[in-house]
Amino acid sequence: MPVLIVALVLLVAHVVVPAADALTADADFAARCAAPGVLRCHSFDTAASIPRNNPLGHESWGSDFGIMANGNNPNVPTIDTTTKASGAGSMKFTFPVGSTSSSAGSWFTHFGPNKTGQISTGERIFIQYRIRWSPELLVKSNWPNSDGAKLSDVGLGDLPNCNPSSPDSVNCPTSCPDQGFEFVIQNGSQRGYPLSYANCNGTAAFVGLAAGTIPPSADSNFQTMITGCSTGPNQTACKRLFANEWMTIKMMLGPIAWNSWGTPIKVWLGREGKPLDLIIDCEASQPVKCTRDFSQAANGWFLVNSNASVYKMGKIYLHPYQTNLQSSLSSANVWYDELVISTQDIADPGVPSSGIAPTAPCCLTLTELGPAPFLIVGAIVMARRWRRRAARRPGDPVSSPAEGGSARKHGGISV
């Protein structure tokens, strides 16, 4: 009987081991969250991720993170436990018939817990999230007179004097602030592909990051790294949004150079299960600049900040800001999952990170990620140990700590 048990264990070990090279979705997200530089991860697995702190007053304005909704709108994001990229759930937004602006509600978080993680001159941030649209979002006729749904909006962080009980736009900047800065990714003019613009007022406000097409024409290319993507009749080359799949958005902002044409900006887009494509690159190394409207845009984009000594970049809003869903449709939905905010580049979903995993980042908790990723990684480790033991021949020496060289790295976790 003991021999049979050992044989079964070894068989299971051999079955499990190949999966070590392809982490499950849960383990993959856990690895990205444990990578160096990570400030914050949101898994959207439980209602704790989407608090509505003051629904009869100022919503979550002034808080660390939470729900926002215009006019005490009862239609706010929820946790969906059936449609998710990983973990136990995702954050779901629903547009009712006749949707007005932001009628699906909004959600935001600071870059770090307790309003930390804000970045300023010379610093850089990477942000990655997963997004999924229902097909209704990509049918232009469903949204008459709409400029196209937003995907996300990066803004300024709250000041120490921001009071959640009595928030104000001076100490608690909004998503389109008087202070100037915002960075938006949007399905502009409902073209069906993402583009970007920056600033709510001041220099280059609402001007899309767009280059001239190659060959030159009267059209603009809102995906500067995709040759042939054009606002004119030839849009087939553009990297598009697709319904019913988990697409990935990643952006890089910085090193920050407030109030000058000098902040590098990059945006990546990836379909589910595919590597990310760099679709926008505004930095000095690129020969095709991000605008033909401002000759100064040689070293990056202009980010407006009315008082750069006081305000820093520090929040991201996930809100599918969209208007005017026609009455013939019952609803439309958008889901978000796997938000990662880091001072270092973030691996693509499903692509292993390099380096040894550090301790958990500042704001990641077991309750938010759940036990599954850690059980999975533990099972992989045990399976590999059983396999190594089974592979030894009688008389082989006992392994030393250095046996087999350095540990292989999968998603930042040594196994």
C-alpha positions as a Markdown table, in Angstrom:
| # | Residue | x | y | z |
|---|---|---|---|---|
| 1 | Met | 0.0 | 0.0 | 0.0 |
| 2 | Pro | 2.7 | 2.6 | 0.8 |
| 3 | Val | 4.3 | 1.9 | -2.6 |
| 4 | Leu | 1.0 | 2.5 | -4.3 |
| 5 | Ile | 0.5 | 5.8 | -2.4 |
| 6 | Val | 4.0 | 7.0 | -3.4 |
| 7 | Ala | 3.3 | 6.0 | -7.0 |
| 8 | Leu | 0.1 | 8.0 | -7.0 |
| 9 | Val | 1.8 | 11.0 | -5.5 |
| 10 | Leu | 4.6 | 10.9 | -8.0 |
| 11 | Leu | 2.0 | 10.6 | -10.8 |
| 12 | Val | 0.2 | 13.7 | -9.6 |
| 13 | Ala | 3.5 | 15.5 | -9.3 |
| 14 | His | 4.3 | 14.8 | -12.9 |
| 15 | Val | 0.9 | 16.0 | -14.0 |
| 16 | Val | 1.2 | 19.2 | -11.9 |
| 17 | Val | 4.8 | 20.2 | -12.8 |
| 18 | Pro | 4.2 | 21.2 | -16.4 |
| 19 | Ala | 1.7 | 23.8 | -15.2 |
| 20 | Ala | 4.5 | 25.6 | -13.3 |
| 21 | Asp | 5.6 | 27.1 | -16.6 |
| 22 | Ala | 2.1 | 28.5 | -17.2 |
| 23 | Leu | 0.8 | 30.1 | -14.0 |
| 24 | Thr | -3.0 | 30.1 | -13.4 |
| 25 | Ala | -4.7 | 33.5 | -13.7 |
| 26 | Asp | -4.8 | 33.8 | -10.0 |
| 27 | Ala | -1.1 | 33.0 | -9.5 |
| 28 | Asp | -0.2 | 35.2 | -12.4 |
| 29 | Phe | -1.9 | 38.2 | -10.9 |
| 30 | Ala | -0.4 | 37.5 | -7.5 |
| 31 | Ala | 3.1 | 37.4 | -9.1 |
| 32 | Arg | 2.5 | 40.8 | -10.8 |
| 33 | Cys | 1.3 | 42.3 | -7.5 |
| 34 | Ala | 4.5 | 41.0 | -5.7 |
| 35 | Ala | 6.9 | 42.4 | -8.3 |
| 36 | Pro | 9.4 | 45.1 | -7.3 |
| 37 | Gly | 8.0 | 48.7 | -7.4 |
| 38 | Val | 4.3 | 47.8 | -6.9 |
| 39 | Leu | 2.4 | 50.4 | -4.9 |
| 40 | Arg | -1.0 | 49.0 | -5.1 |
| 41 | Cys | -3.2 | 46.2 | -6.5 |
| 42 | His | -7.0 | 45.9 | -6.6 |
| 43 | Ser | -8.5 | 42.5 | -7.4 |
| 44 | Phe | -12.1 | 43.5 | -7.1 |
| 45 | Asp | -13.0 | 40.2 | -5.5 |
| 46 | Thr | -15.2 | 41.5 | -2.7 |
| 47 | Ala | -17.4 | 44.5 | -1.9 |
| 48 | Ala | -14.5 | 45.8 | 0.3 |
| 49 | Ser | -12.9 | 46.9 | -3.0 |
| 50 | Ile | -15.8 | 49.3 | -3.9 |
| 51 | Pro | -16.9 | 51.1 | -0.8 |
| 52 | Arg | -19.6 | 53.8 | -1.1 |
| 53 | Asn | -18.6 | 55.8 | 1.9 |
| 54 | Asn | -21.2 | 58.6 | 1.9 |
| 55 | Pro | -24.0 | 57.9 | -0.6 |
| 56 | Leu | -26.2 | 60.6 | 0.7 |
| 57 | Gly | -23.5 | 63.3 | 0.6 |
| 58 | His | -20.1 | 63.3 | -1.2 |
| 59 | Glu | -19.9 | 59.7 | -2.1 |
| 60 | Ser | -16.2 | 58.6 | -1.6 |
| 61 | Trp | -14.8 | 61.9 | -2.6 |
| 62 | Gly | -11.8 | 62.6 | -0.4 |
| 63 | Ser | -11.4 | 59.0 | 0.7 |
| 64 | Asp | -8.6 | 56.6 | -0.1 |
| 65 | Phe | -10.6 | 54.8 | -2.8 |
| 66 | Gly | -14.2 | 54.0 | -3.6 |
| 67 | Ile | -17.3 | 54.7 | -5.6 |
| 68 | Met | -18.4 | 58.0 | -7.1 |
| 69 | Ala | -21.9 | 58.6 | -8.6 |
| 70 | Asn | -23.5 | 61.8 | -9.9 |
| 71 | Gly | -26.5 | 63.0 | -8.0 |
| 72 | Asn | -26.6 | 60.1 | -5.6 |
| 73 | Asn | -27.2 | 57.8 | -8.6 |
| 74 | Pro | -28.3 | 54.4 | -7.3 |
| 75 | Asn | -26.8 | 52.7 | -10.4 |
| 76 | Val | -23.2 | 52.2 | -9.2 |
| 77 | Pro | -20.6 | 49.5 | -9.9 |
| 78 | Thr | -21.0 | 46.1 | -8.2 |
| 79 | Ile | -18.9 | 43.0 | -7.8 |
| 80 | Asp | -19.6 | 40.4 | -10.4 |
| 81 | Thr | -18.6 | 36.9 | -9.3 |
| 82 | Thr | -19.4 | 35.2 | -12.7 |
| 83 | Thr | -17.4 | 37.3 | -15.1 |
| 84 | Lys | -13.8 | 37.9 | -14.0 |
| 85 | Ala | -10.2 | 37.8 | -15.3 |
| 86 | Ser | -9.0 | 36.2 | -12.0 |
| 87 | Gly | -9.9 | 35.7 | -8.4 |
| 88 | Ala | -13.5 | 35.7 | -7.1 |
| 89 | Gly | -14.9 | 38.6 | -9.0 |
| 90 | Ser | -14.6 | 41.8 | -11.0 |
| 91 | Met | -16.0 | 45.3 | -10.9 |
| 92 | Lys | -19.1 | 45.6 | -13.2 |
| 93 | Phe | -20.6 | 48.9 | -14.5 |
| 94 | Thr | -24.1 | 48.9 | -16.0 |
| 95 | Phe | -25.6 | 51.6 | -18.2 |
| 96 | Pro | -29.4 | 51.9 | -18.0 |
| 97 | Val | -31.6 | 52.9 | -20.9 |
| 98 | Gly | -31.3 | 56.6 | -21.7 |
| 99 | Ser | -28.0 | 56.9 | -19.8 |
| 100 | Thr | -26.8 | 60.4 | -19.1 |
| 101 | Ser | -23.2 | 61.4 | -18.5 |
| 102 | Ser | -21.5 | 59.0 | -16.0 |
| 103 | Ser | -24.8 | 57.3 | -15.3 |
| 104 | Ala | -23.0 | 54.0 | -14.7 |
| 105 | Gly | -21.1 | 55.6 | -11.8 |
| 106 | Ser | -17.4 | 55.8 | -11.2 |
| 107 | Trp | -14.6 | 54.3 | -9.1 |
| 108 | Phe | -11.2 | 55.7 | -8.1 |
| 109 | Thr | -8.2 | 54.9 | -6.0 |
| 110 | His | -5.0 | 56.7 | -4.9 |
| 111 | Phe | -1.8 | 55.2 | -6.2 |
| 112 | Gly | -0.9 | 54.0 | -2.6 |
| 113 | Pro | -2.9 | 53.3 | 0.6 |
| 114 | Asn | -3.9 | 56.3 | 2.7 |
| 115 | Lys | -3.3 | 58.6 | -0.2 |
| 116 | Thr | 0.4 | 57.7 | -0.6 |
| 117 | Gly | 2.4 | 56.9 | -3.7 |
| 118 | Gln | 1.9 | 60.3 | -5.3 |
| 119 | Ile | 4.6 | 61.2 | -7.9 |
| 120 | Ser | 6.0 | 64.5 | -9.0 |
| 121 | Thr | 8.8 | 66.0 | -11.1 |
| 122 | Gly | 11.3 | 63.5 | -12.3 |
| 123 | Glu | 9.3 | 60.5 | -11.2 |
| 124 | Arg | 7.4 | 57.9 | -13.3 |
| 125 | Ile | 4.4 | 55.6 | -12.9 |
| 126 | Phe | 3.1 | 52.5 | -14.6 |
| 127 | Ile | -0.6 | 51.5 | -14.5 |
| 128 | Gln | -2.1 | 48.3 | -15.8 |
| 129 | Tyr | -5.7 | 47.1 | -15.8 |
| 130 | Arg | -8.0 | 44.6 | -17.5 |
| 131 | Ile | -11.2 | 45.7 | -19.1 |
| 132 | Arg | -14.1 | 43.9 | -20.8 |
| 133 | Trp | -16.9 | 45.5 | -22.8 |
| 134 | Ser | -20.3 | 44.0 | -23.8 |
| 135 | Pro | -21.0 | 44.3 | -27.6 |
| 136 | Glu | -23.4 | 47.2 | -27.2 |
| 137 | Leu | -20.5 | 49.5 | -26.3 |
| 138 | Leu | -19.0 | 49.1 | -29.8 |
| 139 | Val | -22.1 | 49.8 | -31.8 |
| 140 | Lys | -22.0 | 53.5 | -32.6 |
| 141 | Ser | -25.7 | 53.9 | -33.4 |
| 142 | Asn | -26.5 | 52.8 | -29.8 |
| 143 | Trp | -25.0 | 56.0 | -28.4 |
| 144 | Pro | -26.3 | 59.0 | -30.5 |
| 145 | Asn | -24.5 | 62.3 | -29.9 |
| 146 | Ser | -21.8 | 60.6 | -27.7 |
| 147 | Asp | -18.1 | 61.3 | -28.0 |
| 148 | Gly | -17.3 | 57.7 | -27.0 |
| 149 | Ala | -16.8 | 55.9 | -23.7 |
| 150 | Lys | -13.8 | 56.6 | -21.5 |
| 151 | Leu | -11.7 | 53.7 | -20.2 |
| 152 | Ser | -9.8 | 55.5 | -17.5 |
| 153 | Asp | -8.7 | 58.9 | -16.2 |
| 154 | Val | -5.4 | 59.6 | -14.3 |
| 155 | Gly | -5.5 | 62.7 | -12.0 |
| 156 | Leu | -3.9 | 64.6 | -9.2 |
| 157 | Gly | -3.8 | 63.2 | -5.6 |
| 158 | Asp | -5.5 | 64.7 | -2.6 |
| 159 | Leu | -3.6 | 67.1 | -0.4 |
| 160 | Pro | -3.1 | 66.4 | 3.4 |
| 161 | Asn | -5.9 | 68.9 | 4.2 |
| 162 | Cys | -8.5 | 67.0 | 2.1 |
| 163 | Asn | -11.4 | 66.2 | 4.4 |
| 164 | Pro | -13.7 | 63.3 | 3.3 |
| 165 | Ser | -16.5 | 64.8 | 5.5 |
| 166 | Ser | -16.3 | 68.1 | 3.7 |
| 167 | Pro | -14.3 | 67.7 | 0.5 |
| 168 | Asp | -13.5 | 70.6 | -1.8 |
| 169 | Ser | -11.8 | 70.8 | -5.2 |
| 170 | Val | -8.8 | 72.7 | -3.9 |
| 171 | Asn | -7.7 | 70.1 | -1.4 |
| 172 | Cys | -9.3 | 67.1 | -3.1 |
| 173 | Pro | -8.8 | 67.5 | -6.9 |
| 174 | Thr | -11.5 | 66.1 | -9.2 |
| 175 | Ser | -11.0 | 64.0 | -12.3 |
| 176 | Cys | -11.3 | 67.1 | -14.5 |
| 177 | Pro | -9.7 | 69.6 | -12.1 |
| 178 | Asp | -9.2 | 73.3 | -12.1 |
| 179 | Gln | -5.5 | 72.5 | -11.5 |
| 180 | Gly | -5.4 | 71.3 | -15.1 |
| 181 | Phe | -3.9 | 67.8 | -15.2 |
| 182 | Glu | -5.7 | 64.7 | -16.3 |
| 183 | Phe | -4.8 | 61.8 | -18.7 |
| 184 | Val | -7.6 | 60.1 | -20.4 |
| 185 | Ile | -7.9 | 56.9 | -22.5 |
| 186 | Gln | -11.0 | 56.9 | -24.5 |
| 187 | Asn | -12.8 | 55.3 | -27.4 |
| 188 | Gly | -12.7 | 58.8 | -29.1 |
| 189 | Ser | -15.6 | 59.7 | -31.3 |
| 190 | Gln | -16.6 | 56.0 | -31.1 |
| 191 | Arg | -14.0 | 55.0 | -33.6 |
| 192 | Gly | -13.7 | 51.6 | -31.9 |
| 193 | Tyr | -10.0 | 51.9 | -30.9 |
| 194 | Pro | -8.4 | 53.6 | -27.8 |
| 195 | Leu | -6.8 | 57.0 | -28.1 |
| 196 | Ser | -5.5 | 59.5 | -25.4 |
| 197 | Tyr | -5.7 | 63.1 | -24.5 |
| 198 | Ala | -4.4 | 65.2 | -21.6 |
| 199 | Asn | -5.4 | 68.2 | -19.5 |
| 200 | Cys | -8.8 | 69.6 | -18.6 |
| 201 | Asn | -7.7 | 73.2 | -19.1 |
| 202 | Gly | -4.6 | 75.2 | -20.1 |
| 203 | Thr | -2.1 | 74.2 | -22.8 |
| 204 | Ala | -3.2 | 71.5 | -25.2 |
| 205 | Ala | -6.4 | 70.8 | -23.2 |
| 206 | Phe | -8.4 | 68.0 | -24.7 |
| 207 | Val | -5.9 | 67.7 | -27.6 |
| 208 | Gly | -5.4 | 64.1 | -28.6 |
| 209 | Leu | -1.9 | 62.6 | -28.6 |
| 210 | Ala | -1.8 | 62.2 | -32.4 |
| 211 | Ala | 0.9 | 62.2 | -35.1 |
| 212 | Gly | 0.6 | 62.8 | -38.8 |
| 213 | Thr | 0.0 | 59.6 | -40.7 |
| 214 | Ile | 2.7 | 58.0 | -42.8 |
| 215 | Pro | 2.6 | 58.8 | -45.6 |
| 216 | Pro | 1.6 | 62.4 | -44.6 |
| 217 | Ser | -2.0 | 63.3 | -45.2 |
| 218 | Ala | -4.7 | 65.5 | -43.7 |
| 219 | Asp | -5.6 | 62.7 | -41.3 |
| 220 | Ser | -4.2 | 62.3 | -37.8 |
| 221 | Asn | -2.9 | 59.1 | -36.3 |
| 222 | Phe | -4.1 | 58.7 | -32.7 |
| 223 | Gln | -2.1 | 55.5 | -32.3 |
| 224 | Thr | 1.3 | 56.9 | -33.1 |
| 225 | Met | 3.2 | 53.6 | -33.1 |
| 226 | Ile | 0.7 | 51.9 | -35.5 |
| 227 | Thr | 1.6 | 52.9 | -39.1 |
| 228 | Gly | -1.5 | 53.4 | -41.2 |
| 229 | Cys | -3.9 | 53.9 | -38.3 |
| 230 | Ser | -5.7 | 57.1 | -39.4 |
| 231 | Thr | -8.8 | 59.1 | -38.6 |
| 232 | Gly | -9.5 | 59.1 | -42.4 |
| 233 | Pro | -11.0 | 56.2 | -44.4 |
| 234 | Asn | -8.1 | 53.9 | -43.7 |
| 235 | Gln | -8.5 | 52.7 | -40.1 |
| 236 | Thr | -8.0 | 49.0 | -40.6 |
| 237 | Ala | -4.5 | 49.1 | -39.2 |
| 238 | Cys | -5.6 | 50.5 | -35.8 |
| 239 | Lys | -5.4 | 48.3 | -32.7 |
| 240 | Arg | -9.0 | 48.0 | -31.9 |
| 241 | Leu | -11.3 | 47.2 | -28.9 |
| 242 | Phe | -13.1 | 43.9 | -28.9 |
| 243 | Ala | -16.2 | 42.8 | -27.0 |
| 244 | Asn | -16.6 | 39.8 | -24.7 |
| 245 | Glu | -12.9 | 39.4 | -23.9 |
| 246 | Trp | -10.5 | 40.7 | -21.2 |
| 247 | Met | -8.3 | 43.3 | -22.9 |
| 248 | Thr | -5.3 | 44.8 | -21.2 |
| 249 | Ile | -4.4 | 48.5 | -21.0 |
| 250 | Lys | -1.0 | 49.6 | -19.7 |
| 251 | Met | 0.3 | 53.2 | -19.5 |
| 252 | Met | 3.6 | 54.8 | -18.5 |
| 253 | Leu | 3.6 | 58.5 | -17.5 |
| 254 | Gly | 6.9 | 60.2 | -16.8 |
| 255 | Pro | 9.5 | 61.0 | -15.8 |
| 256 | Ile | 7.2 | 64.0 | -15.0 |
| 257 | Ala | 8.2 | 67.4 | -16.3 |
| 258 | Trp | 5.2 | 69.6 | -15.4 |
| 259 | Asn | 4.2 | 72.6 | -17.5 |
| 260 | Ser | 6.7 | 71.9 | -20.4 |
| 261 | Trp | 6.8 | 69.8 | -23.5 |
| 262 | Gly | 8.8 | 67.1 | -21.9 |
| 263 | Thr | 6.9 | 64.2 | -20.2 |
| 264 | Pro | 7.2 | 60.9 | -22.0 |
| 265 | Ile | 4.0 | 59.0 | -22.3 |
| 266 | Lys | 3.4 | 55.4 | -23.5 |
| 267 | Val | 0.2 | 53.4 | -23.9 |
| 268 | Trp | -0.1 | 49.6 | -24.6 |
| 269 | Leu | -3.1 | 47.6 | -25.6 |
| 270 | Gly | -3.4 | 43.8 | -25.7 |
| 271 | Arg | -6.1 | 41.3 | -26.6 |
| 272 | Glu | -6.9 | 38.5 | -24.2 |
| 273 | Gly | -4.1 | 35.9 | -24.2 |
| 274 | Lys | -1.9 | 38.1 | -26.5 |
| 275 | Pro | 1.2 | 40.2 | -25.8 |
| 276 | Leu | 0.6 | 43.9 | -25.4 |
| 277 | Asp | 1.2 | 46.2 | -28.4 |
| 278 | Leu | 2.8 | 49.6 | -27.9 |
| 279 | Ile | 0.2 | 51.9 | -29.6 |
| 280 | Ile | 1.3 | 55.4 | -28.3 |
| 281 | Asp | 4.8 | 56.6 | -27.6 |
| 282 | Cys | 5.4 | 60.3 | -26.9 |
| 283 | Glu | 9.1 | 60.7 | -26.1 |
| 284 | Ala | 12.2 | 62.2 | -27.5 |
| 285 | Ser | 13.5 | 58.9 | -29.0 |
| 286 | Gln | 10.6 | 58.6 | -31.4 |
| 287 | Pro | 11.0 | 60.3 | -34.8 |
| 288 | Val | 7.2 | 60.7 | -35.2 |
| 289 | Lys | 6.0 | 63.2 | -32.6 |
| 290 | Cys | 2.7 | 63.1 | -30.9 |
| 291 | Thr | 1.2 | 66.2 | -32.4 |
| 292 | Arg | 1.4 | 68.4 | -35.4 |
| 293 | Asp | -0.4 | 71.2 | -33.6 |
| 294 | Phe | 2.6 | 72.1 | -31.4 |
| 295 | Ser | 6.1 | 72.3 | -32.8 |
| 296 | Gln | 7.5 | 72.2 | -29.3 |
| 297 | Ala | 6.3 | 68.6 | -28.7 |
| 298 | Ala | 9.7 | 67.1 | -29.4 |
| 299 | Asn | 10.5 | 65.5 | -26.0 |
| 300 | Gly | 7.1 | 64.5 | -24.8 |
| 301 | Trp | 3.7 | 65.8 | -23.8 |
| 302 | Phe | 2.7 | 68.9 | -22.0 |
| 303 | Leu | 1.1 | 68.2 | -18.6 |
| 304 | Val | -0.6 | 71.2 | -16.9 |
| 305 | Asn | -0.2 | 71.7 | -13.1 |
| 306 | Ser | -1.3 | 75.0 | -11.7 |
| 307 | Asn | 1.0 | 74.6 | -8.7 |
| 308 | Ala | 3.6 | 71.9 | -9.2 |
| 309 | Ser | 5.1 | 72.5 | -5.8 |
| 310 | Val | 1.8 | 71.5 | -4.1 |
| 311 | Tyr | 0.0 | 69.0 | -6.4 |
| 312 | Lys | 1.3 | 65.6 | -7.5 |
| 313 | Met | -0.1 | 62.9 | -9.7 |
| 314 | Gly | -1.8 | 60.4 | -7.5 |
| 315 | Lys | -5.2 | 58.9 | -8.5 |
| 316 | Ile | -6.8 | 56.9 | -11.2 |
| 317 | Tyr | -10.5 | 56.8 | -12.1 |
| 318 | Leu | -11.9 | 53.7 | -13.7 |
| 319 | His | -15.2 | 54.9 | -15.2 |
| 320 | Pro | -16.8 | 54.1 | -18.5 |
| 321 | Tyr | -18.0 | 57.7 | -18.9 |
| 322 | Gln | -20.6 | 57.3 | -21.7 |
| 323 | Thr | -23.9 | 59.0 | -22.6 |
| 324 | Asn | -27.3 | 58.5 | -24.3 |
| 325 | Leu | -27.9 | 54.7 | -24.6 |
| 326 | Gln | -30.8 | 54.5 | -26.9 |
| 327 | Ser | -34.1 | 53.3 | -25.6 |
| 328 | Ser | -34.3 | 50.1 | -27.7 |
| 329 | Leu | -31.5 | 48.5 | -25.6 |
| 330 | Ser | -32.0 | 47.2 | -22.1 |
| 331 | Ser | -28.5 | 47.8 | -20.9 |
| 332 | Ala | -24.8 | 47.7 | -21.6 |
| 333 | Asn | -21.9 | 46.6 | -19.4 |
| 334 | Val | -18.3 | 47.2 | -18.7 |
| 335 | Trp | -16.1 | 45.1 | -16.3 |
| 336 | Tyr | -12.7 | 46.0 | -14.8 |
| 337 | Asp | -10.2 | 43.6 | -13.0 |
| 338 | Glu | -6.6 | 43.3 | -12.0 |
| 339 | Leu | -5.5 | 46.9 | -11.4 |
| 340 | Val | -1.7 | 47.2 | -10.8 |
| 341 | Ile | 0.0 | 50.5 | -10.0 |
| 342 | Ser | 3.9 | 50.5 | -9.9 |
| 343 | Thr | 7.0 | 52.6 | -10.1 |
| 344 | Gln | 8.5 | 49.9 | -12.4 |
| 345 | Asp | 7.3 | 48.3 | -15.6 |
| 346 | Ile | 4.6 | 45.7 | -15.2 |
| 347 | Ala | 4.7 | 42.3 | -16.9 |
| 348 | Asp | 2.0 | 41.4 | -19.4 |
| 349 | Pro | -0.7 | 39.1 | -18.0 |
| 350 | Gly | 0.5 | 35.6 | -18.5 |
| 351 | Val | 4.1 | 36.6 | -19.1 |
| 352 | Pro | 6.5 | 35.7 | -16.2 |
| 353 | Ser | 8.3 | 38.6 | -14.4 |
| 354 | Ser | 12.0 | 38.5 | -13.7 |
| 355 | Gly | 13.5 | 38.7 | -10.3 |
| 356 | Ile | 12.7 | 37.2 | -6.9 |
| 357 | Ala | 9.4 | 38.2 | -5.4 |
| 358 | Pro | 9.7 | 40.7 | -2.6 |
| 359 | Thr | 7.5 | 40.9 | 0.4 |
| 360 | Ala | 3.9 | 41.8 | -0.4 |
| 361 | Pro | 3.4 | 45.4 | -1.5 |
| 362 | Cys | 2.1 | 48.0 | 0.9 |
| 363 | Cys | -1.6 | 47.7 | 0.2 |
| 364 | Leu | -2.0 | 44.1 | -0.8 |
| 365 | Thr | -3.9 | 41.9 | 1.7 |
| 366 | Leu | -4.8 | 38.2 | 1.9 |
| 367 | Thr | -8.4 | 39.1 | 2.1 |
| 368 | Glu | -8.2 | 41.0 | -1.2 |
| 369 | Leu | -6.4 | 38.4 | -3.2 |
| 370 | Gly | -7.8 | 35.3 | -1.5 |
| 371 | Pro | -5.9 | 32.1 | -0.7 |
| 372 | Ala | -6.1 | 30.4 | -4.1 |
| 373 | Pro | -2.9 | 31.9 | -5.7 |
| 374 | Phe | -0.8 | 31.0 | -2.7 |
| 375 | Leu | -2.2 | 27.4 | -2.5 |
| 376 | Ile | -1.5 | 27.0 | -6.2 |
| 377 | Val | 2.1 | 28.2 | -6.0 |
| 378 | Gly | 2.6 | 26.0 | -2.9 |
| 379 | Ala | 1.3 | 23.0 | -4.8 |
| 380 | Ile | 3.6 | 23.7 | -7.7 |
| 381 | Val | 6.6 | 23.9 | -5.3 |
| 382 | Met | 5.7 | 20.6 | -3.5 |
| 383 | Ala | 5.2 | 18.8 | -6.9 |
| 384 | Arg | 8.6 | 19.9 | -8.2 |
| 385 | Arg | 10.2 | 18.6 | -4.9 |
| 386 | Trp | 8.5 | 15.2 | -5.3 |
| 387 | Arg | 9.7 | 15.1 | -9.0 |
| 388 | Arg | 13.3 | 15.8 | -8.1 |
| 389 | Arg | 13.3 | 13.2 | -5.4 |
| 390 | Ala | 11.8 | 10.6 | -7.7 |
| 391 | Ala | 14.4 | 11.4 | -10.4 |
| 392 | Arg | 17.4 | 10.5 | -8.1 |
| 393 | Arg | 19.0 | 7.1 | -8.6 |
| 394 | Pro | 20.1 | 5.0 | -5.7 |
| 395 | Gly | 23.5 | 6.2 | -4.5 |
| 396 | Asp | 23.0 | 9.7 | -5.7 |
| 397 | Pro | 24.4 | 12.3 | -3.2 |
| 398 | Val | 22.0 | 14.4 | -1.2 |
| 399 | Ser | 21.4 | 17.7 | -2.9 |
| 400 | Ser | 23.2 | 20.8 | -1.7 |
| 401 | Pro | 21.6 | 24.2 | -1.6 |
| 402 | Ala | 23.4 | 25.0 | -4.8 |
| 403 | Glu | 22.2 | 21.9 | -6.7 |
| 404 | Gly | 21.0 | 22.7 | -10.2 |
| 405 | Gly | 22.2 | 26.3 | -10.1 |
| 406 | Ser | 19.9 | 29.2 | -9.3 |
| 407 | Ala | 16.2 | 28.7 | -8.9 |
| 408 | Arg | 14.1 | 29.4 | -12.0 |
| 409 | Lys | 11.9 | 32.4 | -11.9 |
| 410 | His | 8.2 | 32.4 | -12.8 |
| 411 | Gly | 6.3 | 35.6 | -12.3 |
| 412 | Gly | 8.8 | 36.8 | -9.8 |
| 413 | Ile | 8.3 | 33.7 | -7.6 |
| 414 | Ser | 11.2 | 31.2 | -7.2 |
| 415 | Val | 10.0 | 27.6 | -7.7 |
